[in-house]
Amino acid sequence: MPSTGNKRRGLARAQAMRRWADKQGGYAAAPDGFDRRDAGTLASLVDQWLAKLETRAYSPRTVAARVWALRSFLTWGEARGLLRPAEIDKPVLEAFQRWLWAYRKANGQPLAVATQRGHLGAVQAFFAWTCRENLLRANPAADLDLPRKQPRSLPRVLSVAEVEAVLAMPDTADPLGVRDRAILEVLYGSGLRRREVVSLDVGDVDRARGVVTVRRGKGGKDRLAPLGAQALAWVERYLEKCRPLLEVGAAEPALFLSGYGGRLNPNYLGNWVRRTIDAAKIGKTGSCHLFRHACATHLLENGADLRMIQELLGHARLDTTQIYTAVSIAQLREVHARCHPRGRAKH
């Protein structure tokens, strides 16, 4: 049990970092350094295209994904002196595709096929737009063969005991620990995606009904998700005793605040959950989606209807949810033991 003198060590550290940032004038985004000498460079045109997506009500998540994907293409192109759309043809894009395939991350691992497809898909969409705007006569990416999609693998699933071990990791004697426990409880209790969790506002929590409103989830759709009694209790404890200590101003609507008093970053949340799972020493690795998988699988194993689980998770199609019928082995084991000639042990 932490000593009384250390109860606020997490919060105190966050507040000290906040004061340091204020003295420095905050954190400004670093310039990307791409060539924007005139409106005809690739970087300038990418800016125009992304602005078009925003005016057409594309979700911030989609726009951010396109920014991330095209940044690698612009970096690769400028390193080779390719600054304008007319300099890009199919062989150039095929060379970029080969570069993506050969690229290795800091840990030595290649880019996932889905990541490669995301980069190339953004490039295809951008050049399709340049053709519609009559900036190019032909789309150099139109006939680009994308890497084949990989077969969907079964998700790893935490047992109830493993979930409990991870939930117990935050130091709830510290205000930030209460926040962290509330986040983990929401991830498991409601099956929300990490971006949906950080996008929650205080007003999205209906404490009387025990539900949260997920606004503009995947696909831009709103939905209601039940919290569950334990998740609701931790969220209420956080709201009443801990969130006021993190507030910088009343104007910030975010439910879960960072140590700086602003909305949490999805990447930060994912990395923190991954470290927490590692620290729990349960022999499994993963991040926020592990709790989403656990939520769905444990509901299914306890008799929940697949259609209801689809609604909870916000899946557009039922076949996306059906992957959990393959993960949930409990019912299949019971049927096998009851019906197979050698399904039961001999006495």
N, C-alpha and C positions, 0 to 999 in steps of 0.2 A: 504494500500500500504506500503511495507517495506521501512524503512528509508534508505537513501543512505549509511549510515555507516554500515548497516547490510547486504548489498547486497551480500557479499561474505561469509557470515557466514558458509554456508554449505561447500563451497570449502575450506575455511580457516581451518575448523575443520578436513576435510579429509586430508589436507596437513600436519597438525600437527600430525595426527595419522600415516601418512606415514613416517614422520621424526622419530617418536618414534620407529616404526617397523625397520627402517634402523639401528638405534642405537642398537637394540636388535639382529641384525643379521638376520632379516627376520623371517618368520614363517616356522618351519620345521614340517613335519607330525609326529605325535606321533606314536611310535611303537605300534602295536596291541597286543603284548604280547602272541601270540599263539605259541604253542610248535613246533619248527622247529629243534629239536636236530639232526635229520637226514632226509634223503630224503623220508623216508617211513611214516612219520606222515601225518595225514590228512591235516594239514595246509601247509606242503611242497608240497603235491600232488595237493592241490587246486591252489597253486602258479603255478605249472607246467601246469595245465589245463587252467588257465586263460592266460598264455603265449601262449599256443597253439591257443586259440581263437584269440588272437591278430595277430598271424602269418597267420591265415586263413582269415584275413581282416574283422573280426567282427567289428561292429561299436564301438567306444569308449563308446557310450551310453549303448549298450548291455553288454559290459564287465563290466562297472561300476555297472549296475543293478545286475549282477551275483556276483560281489564282495560284494555288500550290502546284498544280500540275503544269501550268504554263511557265511558271518560274524556271523549272528545270529545262524546258525547251529553249527559253530565251537565253539562259546561261550557256547552254550547249551551243546555240547558234552564234552568239556574240563572240565566244571563244574561237570560232572558225570564220569570223568576219561576215557572218550572214545577218544582215541588219534589216533587209526589206523583203516584203512578200514575193516580189518578182524573182528573188534569188533562191526561192524554195521550190524544188520540184520533187517528184516521187523518189528518185534515188537519194536525195538529201534526207527525206523523211525516213527512208529505209535505213540509212546510216544512223539516224537518231534512234530508231527502233533497235538496231543492233547494239548501240551504246547502252540503252536501257537494259537489254538482256545481259550484257557483260558487267554492268555496274555492280559493285559490292559495297554494302553498308559498312559502318565502322566495326561491326561485329563479324565482318567477313561473309555475311549472308547476302544472297541475291535479292533483288526486289521481287516481291510476290507477283504472280501473274495478274492478279486483280489490280495491283498498283501499276504495272506496266500498261494494262488496258485503260486505266484511268488517265494516265498521262497522254496516251495516244488518242483516246476518245476526245479529250479536251482540245487537242491539236486539230482533229478532224472537224469538230464543231466550230472552232475559230476560223478555219479556212473556208468552211461552208458559208460563214457570214461574210467573209471578204468577197466571195463570189456574188452573193446577193446584193452587196453594196457596190458591185461593178468595179472593185479594186483589182480583181484578177479575172481573166477570161475563163480559166478552168481551175478546178479544185485539185491541187496536187495530192491531197490526202483522200480523195474520193475512193480510190481503189486500193488503199492500204490494207493489207491483211493483218488483222489484230491477232495476238496470241490466243490460242484456243482456251476457252474457259476450263478450269480444272473441276473435276467431280467434287461435289460438295461433301466434305468430311463431317462425321458426327461430332458435335460439340462436346468438349470435356464438361463433366458435371460434378459439382461438389455435393457430397453427402450432407445430410442435415448436421451431423457432428462437425464436419469440416467448415460449414458455414458458421456454426456457433463459435468455432475456434477463431475465425477471422473477425467476427463481430466483437469478440472480447479484446481485440488488440488495442483499440484507442484508449488512452488514459483519460477516463471520464472525470477525474478530479480536476482537469484543466478545461477551461471553456472551449478551446479548439478541439479537445478530445470529445466533448459532447457533440460538437458540430460533426466531427468525423463519424461518430457512432450513428448519428441521425442519418447521415448520407448513406452509410452502409445498410442501415435498416430500410431505407427507401429503395435502394437498388434491389435488395432481396425481396422486400415486401410487395413492391409494385412492378418489378421487372422493367423499370425504365432504362433507356439508353443513357449513356453518360452525358450526351449533349442535352437530352431532355431534363436531366437532373439539374444541370447548371443553368438551364433556361427558366427554371421555376421561379416565380415571384411569390412574395408573401401572400398576395391576394389570390394565388392559385390554390391555396390550401383551404379546404372547407373542413374545419375542425369538427363542426357539428355532425356532418355526414361521414367524416373519415375518408375523404377522397381528395385527390389532387386533379387539377385541370392541366393536361399536357397541351400546350398551345403550339401549333405548327410543328408537330412531330415529323417523322420521316414521311415524305410525300406531301407535306404542308397541311396535314389534317389535325384537327383538334380531337381530343378524346378525354374521357374521365377514367381515372385509375384508382381503385381502392388502395388505401395505405396499409390496412391491417392494424390491429390494436397496439402491437408493440412498436411498430414504426411511428404511428401517430403519437404515442407517449413520448418517444425520443424527440420527435419534431417539436412537440409542445414544450418540452423541457428546454430545448435549444432556443425556441422563440422567446420564452419567458425569462430565462436566466443568462443566456450566453450571447444571443445575437445583439442585444443592446450594447454589449461591451465591444463589439466589432464595428458598430456603426460609425461612419465618419460624418454622414449627413442623412437627414430623413428622406432625401430625394432618391436614394438608391433602393429600388424595389426588389432586388434579388433576394431569394429566400436564403441561400447559402452564401455567406460572405467570406472573402479571403481575409488574411491578416491585414491587408491594406484597406479593407472596408469596401471592396468592389466585388463584382461578380466573379466567381471562380472560372478559370480557363479549363476547357474540356481536356486538353492535353495534360495539364497539371493534375487534374483529377484522375485521369487514366494511369499516369505514372505513379501517383501516390497509392492508388488501390493495388497496383502491381507490387509495389514494395511492401505493402501491408500483407498481402497474400504470401509473399516470400518470407516475411518475418514470422508468420504463423507456423511455418515449417510443417505444412500439411502434405508436402510431396507433390503439389500441383502448382502450375504456373498459369498466369492469365491476368485479366484485368476486370473491368466493370461488367463485360458481357458474361463472365462466369456466373455472376449473381442473376443475371437475366435468364440464363439457361437453367440455373438451379431453381429459380422461381417457377418456371414453366414445367419443368420435369417433376418437381415435388407436388405441384398441383395435380398434374396428370396421374401420378402414382396414387394420389389420395382420392381419385374419383372425379376430378373436375372434367367438364365437357370440353372437348377440343375447340368447339366454336367459341366458348367463353374465354378460353386461353388466347385465341386469336384476337378477340376484342381487347383483352388486357394488354397484350404486347403491341397492338397497333399494326398487325400484319394486314396488308391489303389482300392477300390471297391465302386461302386455307392451306394450300400445299406447302407454303413456307412454314406454317406451324406444324405440319405433319412430321417434320423431322424429329420432333420430340417423342413421337410414338416409337421411333427406332431407338431413341435414347432410353426411354422408360421401359426397362426390362422386367419390372416387378410383375406386371400383369401377365406378360408372356411366360415368365417362369411358373406362375401359379397355374396357368392353363396347361403348360407342358407337364408339370408334376401330376395334374389331375387326369390328363388324357393320354399321355404317352405310356406304352407298356412298361418301359423301364424308367419312368419318371420319378418313382418313389423308392426310397431305400428299403431293402428287405429287413424284416425284424426276426 
